[in-house]
């Protein structure tokens, strides 16, 4: 009886988390040589930090998607993803889902080295996807 009650509570909590989620930030990652992998890992860490800092309640979730993983093939094709593609997927509204590719914006901010601009533009795009 106790096990059933605990499982029911856990199931209810997991449904609550899924319902509360408003957007996903998908970071597509490829297996790269060492020097490129370091830059890729740094970019991933920066984006993840922005998401966690600005959306601490978990309503926006950061997800790494490995391009080489066969389980992600449909997702990679859907977003025409390559290494370091960053896509924001908003919640479905009226059978339409808001999808924003911010790869070029993020690359521009990384080239300039301006992490404040990266955070500002990423948060702006996420908020647009949520609305």
N, C-alpha and C positions, 0 to 999 in steps of 0.2 A: 504493500500500500504506500509506504513512504517513498519507494523508488518511483512508483507511478506518479506521485505528486511532484517529486523533484523533476522528473522528466517533463511533466506538463508545464511547470514553471519555467524551465529552461527553454522549452519550445516557444512559449509565449514571449519570453524575453528576446529570442532571436527574431521573431516576427516583428516585434516592436522596432528593433534596430533596422531591419530591412525597410519598414514603412517610413522611418524617419529620414532615410537617405534621400537626398535631393539631387546629388550629382556624383559622378565618378571622374577622376582625373586618371586617364590611362597613359602610362608611359611604356612605349614599345621599345624593347631592348633586344639587341642582337649580340651574339657571341663575337667579341672583337679581340684583336691583339692587345697586348698589355698597355701600350701608351694610349690607345683610343679607349680602352676599357676604363682607365683611370678617369678620363674626362667624362665619359658616359656615367660612371658611378657618381662623380661630383655633381653633375647636372641632375641626376635622379635624386640625390640627397637634398639639393637645393629646392627642387619642386616639392618633394615630400614635406620638407620643413615648412614651406609656405602654406601648404594645405593644412598641416597639423596646427600651425600657429593661428591661422585665421578662421579655422572651422573645428575648434576643439570638441564640439558636441558630437562629431561623427556624421553630420548631415552631408558632408562632402568627403568622399573616400578616395585615397590614392591607391592605385593598383599598378603593379609592374606586370607587363605582358611580354613574355619571352616569344620572340618571333619564330624561333626554331622549334618550339614546342608544337607538336601536331595537334594538340587539344585547342590551341589558339588559332588555328588556320583560318577558320571562318571569320573570326574577329579581325585578324590581320588583313584579310581580303576585303572585308566590309569597309575598313577605314583606309585601305590602300597604304598600309603602314610600312615604314622602313625603320632602320635604326634611329633612335632618338625622335620618333614621332610622338607628339604629345596631343592628346585629344580629350576634350571635356565633353562628357555625355550627360545631358540634363535629364530630368524626369519627363516621362511621356505626358503630353497634354493633347487631348483631342486626337488621339491616334498618331500624333507627330512627336518625334523626339528631337530635342535641340542638341546638335552636335557641332562643336567648334574646334577646329584644328588650330592650335596655337604654336605649332612647331617653329614657324618662321619668326614669330614675335619673341619666343623664348631664345632662339638662336641669336637674334639681334641683341638682346639684353646680355647674353653670355659673352658675345664678342666685345661689347663695350665694357664688360666687367661691372655693370651697375646692378647690384642685387636689389636695391630699393626699387628700381624701375621694373625689374623682373617680378617682384612681389606685387607691385601696383597693377601691372598689366595682367598678370595671372588672376589676381583677385577680381579684377574688373570683368574678365572673360567668364570666370566661374559664376559671378553674380548674374551675368547676362543669361547664362545657361539655366540658372535656377528659376529665373522669372518666367 
